């Protein structure tokens, strides 16, 4: 989230409120206080943001609903041999 439900900076309380309002029990929601997940400086939806769980860094940002190929690519890279 880049803002809380009241259009202020994202907070844990705001994130929990938003998750509860939409029943997002099995989804992770993160606070992006520096808008680092924006693509080319703008926020458009949907945006596919792939985060590497091993480093917790943004691996890829793609506008639109694509990103499955990139996610599979990252999963293959992280696959335990």
Backbone as ProteinMPNN parsed JSONL, in Angstrom:
{"seq_chain_A": "XXXXXXXXXXXXXXXXXXXXXXXXXXXXXXXXXXXXXXXXXXXXXXXXXXXXXXXXXXXXXXXXXXXXXXXXXXXXXXXXX", "coords_chain_A": {"N_chain_A": [[0.831, -1.161, 0.0], [0.487, 2.235, -0.756], [-0.663, 4.269, 0.546], [-2.705, 4.914, 3.457], [-6.1, 3.928, 4.433], [-7.201, 6.467, 4.861], [-5.937, 8.167, 3.133], [-3.428, 8.956, 4.047], [0.072, 8.43, 4.935], [1.105, 4.976, 4.636], [0.271, 2.715, 7.252], [0.655, 0.197, 9.799], [-1.752, -0.227, 11.167], [-3.584, 0.857, 9.315], [-3.152, -0.899, 7.169], [-4.002, -3.338, 8.281], [-6.696, -2.683, 8.687], [-7.565, -2.344, 6.039], [-7.07, -4.9, 4.942], [-8.848, -6.413, 6.529], [-11.298, -5.23, 5.833], [-11.635, -6.047, 3.177], [-11.486, -8.763, 3.398], [-9.029, -10.158, 3.123], [-7.534, -12.568, 3.981], [-5.575, -14.469, 3.339], [-3.489, -13.185, 2.078], [-0.559, -11.289, 1.593], [0.184, -8.011, 2.582], [1.944, -5.059, 2.049], [3.597, -2.119, 3.323], [4.433, 0.545, 1.37], [6.228, 3.0, 1.756], [7.908, 4.696, 0.357], [7.046, 4.642, -2.205], [8.238, 2.797, -3.888], [7.429, 0.712, -5.46], [6.193, 1.687, -7.659], [5.84, 1.958, -11.198], [7.943, 3.379, -13.504], [7.668, 5.84, -12.192], [4.93, 6.245, -11.873], [1.763, 5.271, -10.558], [-0.084, 2.629, -11.441], [-2.82, 0.457, -11.979], [-3.784, -2.848, -12.868], [-0.662, -3.778, -11.326], [2.061, -5.866, -11.594], [4.11, -6.913, -9.162], [6.983, -8.484, -8.358], [8.478, -9.998, -5.699], [11.516, -11.066, -4.386], [11.637, -13.686, -2.246], [13.839, -14.589, -0.871], [15.653, -12.525, -0.599], [14.064, -10.393, -0.035], [13.726, -8.257, -1.765], [12.653, -6.126, -4.471], [12.15, -7.85, -7.347], [11.068, -7.631, -9.886], [9.031, -5.309, -11.696], [6.064, -4.844, -13.327], [3.78, -3.244, -15.44], [0.263, -3.86, -15.774], [-1.435, -7.04, -16.021], [0.395, -9.026, -16.275], [3.33, -11.01, -15.606], [3.558, -13.569, -14.707], [5.389, -15.219, -16.054], [7.791, -14.039, -15.251], [7.649, -14.532, -12.506], [7.788, -17.318, -12.457], [10.335, -17.601, -13.509], [11.91, -16.459, -11.432], [11.263, -18.266, -9.387], [12.381, -20.611, -10.408], [15.082, -19.866, -10.353], [15.476, -19.75, -7.616], [15.077, -22.295, -6.823], [15.686, -25.115, -4.848], [18.45, -27.132, -5.144]], "CA_chain_A": [[0.0, 0.0, 0.0], [1.228, 3.49, -0.772], [-1.334, 5.16, 1.49], [-3.662, 4.197, 4.293], [-7.473, 4.178, 3.992], [-7.532, 7.893, 4.968], [-5.022, 8.843, 2.204], [-2.169, 9.341, 4.675], [1.112, 7.427, 4.73], [0.661, 3.654, 5.077], [0.599, 2.293, 8.61], [0.235, -1.172, 10.101], [-3.177, -0.166, 11.492], [-4.295, 1.047, 8.05], [-3.036, -2.139, 6.396], [-4.898, -4.314, 8.899], [-8.059, -2.233, 8.411], [-7.838, -2.615, 4.627], [-7.149, -6.363, 4.794], [-10.09, -6.868, 7.146], [-12.441, -4.726, 5.055], [-11.776, -6.815, 1.94], [-11.382, -10.187, 3.685], [-7.797, -10.667, 2.529], [-6.909, -13.347, 5.04], [-4.454, -15.279, 2.848], [-2.701, -12.332, 1.19], [0.367, -10.384, 2.258], [0.078, -6.606, 2.194], [3.121, -4.352, 2.546], [3.593, -0.661, 3.286], [5.461, 1.079, 0.466], [6.264, 4.409, 2.143], [8.68, 5.484, -0.612], [6.421, 4.374, -3.508], [9.266, 2.12, -4.671], [6.835, -0.265, -6.356], [5.617, 2.363, -8.821], [6.548, 1.703, -12.452], [8.252, 4.627, -14.216], [7.222, 6.99, -11.432], [3.479, 6.39, -11.761], [1.08, 4.123, -9.978], [-1.188, 2.168, -12.263], [-3.244, -0.879, -11.591], [-2.97, -3.644, -11.957], [0.786, -3.83, -11.496], [2.641, -7.102, -11.066], [5.371, -6.681, -8.467], [7.526, -9.761, -7.924], [9.462, -9.804, -4.635], [12.324, -12.25, -4.124], [11.482, -13.984, -0.828], [15.132, -14.874, -0.229], [16.344, -11.264, -0.308], [13.024, -9.41, 0.247], [13.9, -7.111, -2.649], [11.802, -6.156, -5.655], [12.822, -8.529, -8.457], [10.519, -7.147, -11.148], [7.787, -4.54, -11.675], [5.507, -4.81, -14.672], [2.393, -2.773, -15.484], [-0.657, -4.819, -16.367], [-1.659, -8.251, -15.231], [1.391, -10.036, -16.621], [4.275, -11.244, -14.525], [3.656, -14.978, -14.356], [6.653, -15.732, -16.581], [8.84, -13.528, -14.381], [7.548, -15.248, -11.231], [8.317, -18.665, -12.69], [11.775, -17.417, -13.689], [12.483, -16.283, -10.104], [11.088, -19.533, -8.66], [13.401, -21.535, -10.921], [16.378, -19.428, -9.849], [15.542, -20.006, -6.166], [14.809, -23.717, -6.579], [16.73, -25.835, -4.102], [19.006, -28.209, -5.979]], "C_chain_A": [[0.884, 1.235, 0.0], [0.549, 4.554, 0.082], [-2.3, 4.337, 2.329], [-5.085, 4.532, 3.831], [-7.905, 5.643, 4.07], [-6.63, 8.764, 4.101], [-3.779, 9.42, 2.858], [-1.113, 8.303, 4.36], [0.644, 6.066, 5.243], [1.146, 3.34, 6.485], [0.132, 0.852, 8.786], [-1.262, -1.196, 10.402], [-4.013, -0.023, 10.223], [-4.285, -0.207, 7.192], [-3.986, -3.193, 6.96], [-6.364, -3.967, 8.631], [-8.456, -2.594, 6.978], [-7.975, -4.111, 4.375], [-8.458, -6.898, 5.356], [-11.312, -6.452, 6.334], [-12.696, -5.577, 3.816], [-11.599, -8.323, 2.147], [-10.156, -10.851, 3.088], [-6.986, -11.448, 3.559], [-5.667, -14.112, 4.598], [-3.537, -14.491, 1.921], [-1.793, -11.445, 2.037], [0.167, -8.985, 1.711], [1.261, -5.891, 2.83], [2.924, -2.848, 2.457], [4.749, -0.197, 2.421], [5.551, 2.585, 0.677], [7.038, 5.287, 1.17], [8.175, 5.302, -2.038], [7.432, 3.704, -4.445], [8.689, 1.113, -5.655], [6.163, 0.369, -7.57], [6.476, 2.081, -10.052], [6.713, 3.031, -13.18], [7.673, 5.845, -13.516], [5.724, 7.17, -11.34], [2.882, 5.111, -11.208], [-0.107, 3.804, -10.864], [-1.58, 0.781, -11.813], [-3.898, -1.555, -12.767], [-1.488, -3.518, -12.288], [1.271, -5.119, -10.872], [3.991, -6.754, -10.459], [5.826, -8.021, -7.913], [8.627, -9.478, -6.911], [10.182, -11.114, -4.389], [12.242, -12.559, -2.63], [12.799, -14.281, -0.118], [15.858, -13.597, 0.168], [15.389, -10.158, 0.116], [13.251, -8.113, -0.53], [12.97, -7.265, -3.844], [12.615, -6.736, -6.803], [12.362, -7.96, -9.795], [9.25, -6.354, -10.883], [7.302, -4.445, -13.107], [4.086, -4.274, -14.627], [1.51, -3.812, -16.164], [-0.776, -6.046, -15.505], [-0.703, -9.367, -15.608], [2.298, -10.269, -15.423], [4.424, -12.699, -14.16], [4.952, -15.584, -14.861], [7.803, -15.298, -15.688], [8.826, -14.245, -13.039], [8.102, -16.661, -11.362], [9.832, -18.63, -12.842], [12.463, -17.309, -12.324], [12.382, -17.57, -9.291], [12.13, -20.538, -9.104], [14.789, -21.172, -10.442], [16.561, -19.802, -8.378], [15.334, -21.477, -5.83], [15.991, -24.37, -5.88], [17.162, -27.029, -4.949], [19.162, -29.477, -5.19]], "O_chain_A": [[1.91, 1.274, 0.679], [1.119, 5.62, 0.317], [-2.667, 3.219, 1.967], [-5.254, 5.345, 2.923], [-8.874, 6.03, 3.417], [-6.562, 9.976, 4.308], [-3.134, 10.293, 2.279], [-1.373, 7.378, 3.59], [-0.137, 6.007, 6.192], [2.276, 3.656, 6.858], [-0.687, 0.355, 8.013], [-1.968, -2.093, 9.941], [-5.03, -0.698, 10.067], [-5.286, -0.542, 6.559], [-4.693, -3.862, 6.207], [-7.178, -4.855, 8.377], [-9.556, -3.091, 6.74], [-8.89, -4.543, 3.675], [-9.106, -7.74, 4.733], [-12.25, -7.232, 6.169], [-13.848, -5.802, 3.445], [-11.566, -9.078, 1.176], [-10.231, -11.979, 2.6], [-5.895, -11.038, 3.952], [-4.789, -14.376, 5.419], [-2.876, -15.077, 1.064], [-2.209, -10.919, 3.069], [-0.001, -8.802, 0.505], [1.55, -6.089, 4.01], [2.171, -2.362, 1.613], [5.908, -0.504, 2.701], [5.02, 3.361, -0.118], [6.847, 6.503, 1.156], [8.816, 5.764, -2.983], [7.479, 4.003, -5.638], [9.377, 0.697, -6.587], [5.622, -0.34, -8.419], [7.698, 1.977, -9.951], [5.731, 3.726, -13.442], [7.233, 6.787, -14.176], [5.271, 8.165, -10.775], [3.429, 4.021, -11.372], [-1.021, 4.614, -11.017], [-0.747, 0.02, -11.319], [-4.515, -0.883, -13.594], [-1.122, -3.185, -13.415], [0.922, -5.429, -9.732], [4.91, -6.345, -11.169], [5.134, -8.627, -7.094], [9.602, -8.795, -7.227], [9.548, -12.153, -4.204], [12.73, -11.772, -1.819], [12.864, -14.229, 1.11], [16.595, -13.58, 1.154], [15.828, -9.102, 0.575], [13.003, -7.019, -0.025], [12.553, -8.37, -4.19], [13.645, -6.182, -7.187], [13.156, -7.821, -10.725], [8.486, -6.671, -9.972], [8.039, -4.017, -13.996], [3.262, -4.78, -13.866], [1.97, -4.555, -17.03], [-0.271, -6.082, -14.383], [-0.955, -10.531, -15.298], [2.033, -9.757, -14.335], [5.314, -13.053, -13.387], [5.562, -16.392, -14.161], [8.696, -16.093, -15.396], [9.887, -14.537, -12.488], [8.806, -17.141, -10.474], [10.531, -19.522, -12.361], [13.469, -17.973, -12.076], [13.322, -17.926, -8.579], [12.705, -21.244, -8.275], [15.596, -22.054, -10.151], [17.667, -20.13, -7.947], [15.409, -21.86, -4.663], [17.144, -24.196, -6.276], [16.338, -27.824, -5.402], [19.615, -30.487, -5.728]]}, "name": "protein", "num_of_chains": 1, "seq": "XXXXXXXXXXXXXXXXXXXXXXXXXXXXXXXXXXXXXXXXXXXXXXXXXXXXXXXXXXXXXXXXXXXXXXXXXXXXXXXXX"}
